[in-house]
Amino acid sequence: MATGRRRLEPFLSTEPQDAGEVIVRVLEVLDGVPAPYGREAAAAVHLASWCTARWPWIDWTVHRYGAGGANLQAGDPAGVLLYSHLDTSLSGDPSDDRPITARADPPPRLKVTSTHVEGFGLGVARAPASAALAGFVSAASRGVPARLLLAGSGTHRSTLHGPGGTPRSTGLDHYLATEPPPPAAVVAKGGPPTILWEEPGALYLRLRVRGRHGAVLARESADPHGGVIPHAGSVIEAVERWRAAYVASSTAPGTQVGPAAGIGNLTAGRPDKPDLFPALLEAGIYVVTVPGAAPQAIAAALRTEVEAACATGPLATCAVEVDIDEIHPAAATSAAASIVREAGTAWRAEFGADPPPITGWTGSTDGVVLRAHGIDTVRLGPASRPSPGDPRCDLLDLASLAAYARLYARLAGTSRTA
């Protein structure tokens, strides 16, 4: 439970809150504290301790869940929720990340200049989370009854691995099960330079092509001869044909969102036993879904395409299966909702122009979770770009981060009947 002190009235705080300075200090606190998915407790406690020392009149509370997950919460539960998450997309552990990054060296430490920050995990999602925290403190210092949640397990993960899969437990799910629902929510995540009130859904598929295993020294012992690996190319080509057809047929006119799909994982055999031909070829596929998407139909179309590719070749005797793990369907908040209109007003006050229109956005976040609970939600946040020196790191403009912190502070003070 909590790291925190008894809450005093915000007017007791006279320390000026410069957004850029707060953001840099928070990023420095988080840098070097690993926060992989489901193991964010150390980062949450470390940040809560630092925040408590700096702003003791705010209750900074760590709520643990699962084996190692944790949320950092602060402020009035009845206030508008400023939401981001503590976990990073890559873990920061080279042994865990190497299959993705092809790197064995640890990521570099945070770099700060007068204009930019550059470091690991900033894009997803330390930089927008730090801006949200700065915005929350600014609002709370003015007596605004705002709420901050930096959750664990905010990045997408599939349960389709291991025998029977692993139950999904997210920090936001834990929060919504234990706290009163907020009147509205603001998702602080990096993205396009505009306001999103619609988000696509997220779906994982696991494709399996199953034959019979054998031994390399007896090539004919496997079915097909030589095992499934030499024929992976035809399976991948079939998936790519399905992907192109899915994207072309699943556009969502009149909405902010669009479809996407791709293979992110391919496995067969054991690296420590390559003298055996494996019977199983597995592909993990991520699908970005649009409103009205039917996961069963999407999976069936994929299976049909792969079965057709296998039917007349060496894989003809293999079984083709597709498993489904839908994280959440696409969801939207009405453009007429109070939080959407107030976000537009705040945007115009900060940037002097309307938020640009957008179509085809393919990024899904926990905004879909909030909307599934009936909570009107907008998403906005600073854009990051890959570091030119290390693609595991992100580069962000400090002025942009400070601008979004001011936006979050304004939105924290909006109507509590959004």
N, C-alpha and C positions, 0 to 999 in steps of 0.2 A: 504494500500500500504506500502510503504517501511519503514523498519528500516535500515538505512545505511548512509554513508557519501560519499562525492564526492571522486571518485577513484583517488589515487595518483599512481605513477609508482612503481611497485614492488621493484625496487632496493632501495627505501627509507626504506624498512624494513630490519633491521639488526638482529632481534631477531632470535636466533636459534630455529628451529622447531623440537624438539624431538618427534617422532611419538607416542611413548608410553605415554609420559607425556600429549600430546594434547588429546589423546583418553581418558585417565582417567579424565581430566578436563571436556571434553564434556559430558562424562557419568555422572559426578557429577552434571553438569548443568541440564541435562535431568531428573535425578532421582527425583522423587517426583512431577514432573509436568505431570499430566495425559495427555495422547494423544490418547484417544479412536478414533475409526474410525469416520471420518467426523467431529471431534471436536479437531483438532490439533492446532488451532490458538494460544492458550496460550503458548504451547511448542515452536511453531515457533517464536513467538515474544521474548520469554525469551532467546532462543538460539541465535537469531539474535542480540539481545542487547549485549549479552556477547561477541559474535564474533566481533562485531563492536568495542567494547572497546579494544579488544586484537589485532585485525588486521584492523585498521581504513582505510588503503589504499585499502581495498577490499570493494566493494559495496555488502552488505548483505541485501537482499530484501525479504520481506514477501508479498506474493500474496495470498489474500483471495479468496475463492470461496464458493458457497453454504451458508448454515446457519452458519457453524462454522469451515469449512475446511480451510486449509492454506498450502502453500508451502514455503519453505525457498530456495532461489536461490542466486547464487553468480557466478561471473566470466564472461567469454566471451561466449555469446550464440553461437558463431561460433565454439567453441572448442568441443573436445570430451566430451560427457556427462558422468559424474559420478553420478549414480542414486541410491538412496535408499529411505526409507520412514520413516516418523516420528511416525505414528500410531503403536500401539502394538496389538498383536493378542488378548490377554485378555485386558480388559479395565483398570485393576488396581482398579476398584471399586468393593468391595466384594459383594454388592447387585446386580450388573450386572453379575459378574462372578460366583456366587455361583452355578447356575444350571450346570456349567461345572466343577468347582473345588471342590464343596461340602465344601467350606471354607467360614466362615463369618468374619475372621480376615483379616486386611489389609496385603498386602505383605510386607516383610521386606525391609529395605533400602539397598542401594548399599554397598557392602563390597569390599574393595581393599586391596590386599596384594602385596608383592614385585613381585609375579609371576602370580596372577590371579585376575579377577574381577568376582563378583557374584552378581546377582540382578534381579529384575523384568524387563521383556521386552527386555533383552539384545539379545536373539536369534533372535527375530522378533520385531524390527530389529535394536535396538539402538547400539549394538556393531559394526556390519558392517557399519552402517551409520556413527558412530564416526570415524571408520577407513577411510571411504571415505572422510570425512571432513578433517582429518589429511593429507591424501594423496593429496587432492585438495590444501590445504594451502602450502604444500611442493612444489607442482608444480607451483602454482601461485607466490611463493616467488622467483622462478628462472625465472620468466617472461613467463612461459608457458601459452598460452591462453586456459586454461581449463574451464570447466563449471561444477558446482555442483547443483544438485537438490535433496533436501530432501523433498519428497512430502507427502501430506496427502492422506489418503484413499488408501494406498497401499496393505492392506491385503484384501483377498477375502471376499465378503459378497453377500448373495443371495438377490434378490428382491422379492422372492416368499413368502412374508409374508404380512399380512394385506390385506384389500380390494384392489384388483388391483395391489398390490405390490408397491414398492417405487423406483422411477427412480434412477439409479446408477450414481454417479458423483464422479470421482476420481481426485486426484491432478495431476496425469500424463496426463489424458485427457485434463484437463484445461491448463496445460503447453503446450502440443502439439498444442492446438487450438490458443494459444496466442503468441508463440515464434517460431522462425525459427527452422526447424528440424536440429538436430546435424548431423555431418558426420558419427558418430558411437557412441555407448553407451556401458557403462560398468555397469552392475547391481551388486551392492554391497549387497549381501544377503548371509547369512550363507548357507552352503550346503556341498556337498562332497569335498574332498581335490583334486580338479581338476578344469578344465575349461569346462564350459558348453556352447555350441553354439546352442544347441537344447533344447526345453522345451516342456513338455506336455501341453495339454489344460486343462481347468477347466470348469466343468459343474455341475450345481445344478439341482436336480429333487425333486419335491414334490409329494409324493404318498398319495392319499386320498382314504380311504375306508369309504363309506357313507351308513348308515342305517337309522333308525328312532329313535328319542330320546324318553325317557320315564322317569318314576320315580322309585326310589329304592323301595318305599313302594308298588309299583305295578309292579313286575318284568316283567309280560307279556305285559306291555304297550310299551316296547321297541322292536325294531326289529334289530337284533335278541334278544330274551328274555335275559334280563340282560345287554343289550347294547353291543357295539363293544369291550370294553376293555378286558373282559375275553378271547377273541379270538385273542388278539394281537399277541400271540405266534406263531400262524400259519402264520400270515402275515410276521412277522420277519423272520421266517424260510424260507419262500418263497423268501424274499429279499436276504437272505444269499445264497440261491441256485443260484439265478440270479447273485449275485456278483461273486461267484466262477466261474460260466460259463463265465461271462464277462471278468474277468481277464485272464482266460485260453485261450480265443479266441481272445484277443486283444493285444497280444504281438506285438512288433515293432522291428523285427530283423534288424540289420544294423543301428540302431539309438541309441542315448544316453538315450532314454526315455522309460517308460513303463506305464501300466495301474494300476489303483487302484480304489476302491469304498467302501463306507460304510455308515451306518446310523449314523448321528450325531445329530439327533433331533427326538423326538417322543412325540406327544401331543394328548390329548383327554380330554374333559371336562374342568371344572373350579375348581381350588383348593378351592375357597370359596363357592362352591355350589356342594359338592359331594353327595347330596341327589338326584341328577338327573343323569340319564344315558345319556351320550352324543351319538349323532348320528354319530359323525365324529372321525375317527382315522387318524392322519396325521403323515407321516414320512418324514423328510428332509434328503436327500441323496446327498453326494458329490461324483462326478465321475471325476477321472483323465483320460483324453482322449489322444489317440495317433494319429499320422498323419492319415488322412483319416476317422476318426471317424464320424459317422452320428448320431447326437443327437436324431432325431426322431426314428431311428431304435433302439437305446439304450433304449429309453423310452418305445417303443412298446414291446420290449422283457421283460422289467420289468413288464409292465401291464399284459402281457400274463401269466407270471409265477404266479403273485399274483391272477389273475382271476382263474387260474386252481386250486390253493390252496383253494380258497373260494367256488368253484363250488359245492362241494358235502357235505359241512358242514353247520354250523349255519350261516355263512356269505353269503350263496348262493343268498340271495335276495339283497345283498349290491352292490352298484355301485363302480367300481374301476376306478380311474382317475390318470393320471400322467401329471404334468405340467413341463415345461422345462425352465431353465434359463441358457443359455450358456454365460459364461463370455468371453472366447476366445477359439478358436480352437488351437491345437498344432501348433507350428511354429518353424522354424529353420533358422539360418544363415549359409551360405555356409562355409564349413571348409576351403575353399580357400580364404575367405574374409580377407582383410588386418587386421582388428581388431582381428580376430581369430589367424592369424599368429603372430601378434605382441604380443598378450597375451601369446602365447607359448614361444616366445623369452624372455618375461619378467619373466615368470615362471621359465625357465631354469636359468636365471641370478640370481633369488632369491633363488631357491632351489637346483640348481645344477643337475637337472634331468628333463626328460620330464614329462608333466602332465599325471597322470595315466589314462588309458582308463576307461570308465564307460558305463554300460548299465542298463536299467530298472529304471532310475531316475524318481521319481514320484512327484517332487516338481514343481509347476507352479507359476511363478511370473509375474510382469509387463513387463518382457522381451517379452512376447507374444504381448503386446500392442505396444511396440516399433517396433517389427518386422512387425506388421500389418501396420505400417506407412512407411515401406520400410527402416527402420534403422537397419543396421548391428549391432548385439548386442552379447556380451558375458556376462556370469554370473560367478562370483567367489567370495568366501568369507570364513570367518573363521568358523570352526565347533564349535558348542556349545554342551553342555551336561546338563541334568537336575541337578539342585542343589541337593545334598544328603540331605540337611536339609529342603527344601521346593520345591516341583516340579513345583510351579509357577515361580520359578526363574531359571536362567541359569548360567552356569559356563564356563568361557572362559579363555584361556591362553593369557597373555599379549604379550608374544613374538610372538605368532601367529597373533594377531591383528596388531602388529607393522609391521610384514612381509607383511600382506595384504595391509596396508597403503602404504608401499613402492611400492607394485605392482600397486596400484591405481595411485600413482604419476607417475610411468613409463608410464602407459597406457594413462594418461592424456596428456602426451607429445608425443604421437604417431602421425602419419600422419593425417592431417585433410582432407584427401581425401580417407579415409578408404573405 
